[in-house]
Structures are given as C-alpha cells and as structure tokens.
Amino acid sequence: MDGELNQLMLEHEEFLEKALDDMEFSNEFLTQEQVDCIRQACGKPRNKKNKVLSNLFDDFGTIFGK
C-alpha cells in the first residue's frame, strides 16, 4: 500500500513539474488538466464564471463584432 501511494505521489509531482515547465518554457497554453492539477496542489478552487458578465461580454461581441 505504501508503495502504491508513493508511486502516485511521484507521478503527481512529475505531472506538476511538467506543467510548470510548460508554463515557463513553452509557447503553448496549459491544458485544463494541468491548470486543475496546479490549483489542487495549491489548495485553490476553480473559479466559476460569472454568468451575467459572460452573457454581457457575449452580447457585446455579437453587437460590435468579434
């Protein structure tokens, strides 16, 4: 059991390290999975979109062109 937990923690650490390397050295955006993993490791919940503001921005884009 300890071996399995240790392996999972090692894989999690490697995933985080790759996400941070991608963030720092890559020209591409992080995947949502990478962002979620970083948030979880930092104890920060995912921010929920404000529906009113999202709708307002969508309407603005529709009216004035995207």
C-alpha positions in Angstrom: 0.0 0.0 0.0 2.8 2.4 0.9 4.5 1.7 -2.4 1.4 2.5 -4.4 0.8 5.7 -2.5 4.4 6.7 -3.0 4.2 5.9 -6.8 1.0 8.0 -7.1 2.7 10.9 -5.3 5.7 10.7 -7.5 3.5 10.7 -10.7 1.6 13.7 -9.3 4.9 15.5 -8.6 6.2 14.7 -12.1 2.9 16.0 -13.7 3.2 19.2 -11.7 6.8 19.7 -12.7 6.0 19.2 -16.4 3.0 21.6 -16.1 5.3 24.3 -14.5 8.0 23.7 -17.2 5.3 24.0 -19.9 4.1 27.2 -18.3 7.6 28.7 -18.0 9.3 27.5 -21.2 6.6 26.6 -23.7 4.8 28.9 -26.2 1.6 26.9 -25.7 -1.1 27.3 -23.2 -1.5 24.9 -20.3 -4.2 22.3 -20.6 -7.2 22.5 -18.3 -6.0 19.3 -16.7 -2.6 21.0 -15.9 -4.4 24.1 -14.5 -6.7 21.9 -12.4 -3.7 19.9 -11.0 -1.8 23.1 -10.1 -5.0 24.5 -8.4 -5.5 21.3 -6.5 -1.8 21.3 -5.3 -2.1 24.9 -4.2 -5.5 24.3 -2.5 -7.2 26.9 -4.7 -10.6 26.1 -6.0 -11.5 26.6 -9.7 -13.1 30.0 -10.2 -16.6 29.8 -11.6 -17.6 32.1 -14.4 -20.0 34.9 -13.6 -22.9 34.1 -15.9 -24.2 37.7 -16.0 -20.8 39.1 -17.1 -20.3 36.2 -19.6 -23.6 37.0 -21.2 -22.8 40.7 -21.2 -19.5 40.1 -23.0 -21.1 37.7 -25.4 -23.8 40.3 -26.3 -21.1 43.0 -26.7 -19.2 40.7 -29.1 -22.4 40.0 -31.0 -23.3 43.7 -31.3 -19.8 45.1 -32.1 -18.3 42.0 -33.8 -15.7 39.6 -32.6 
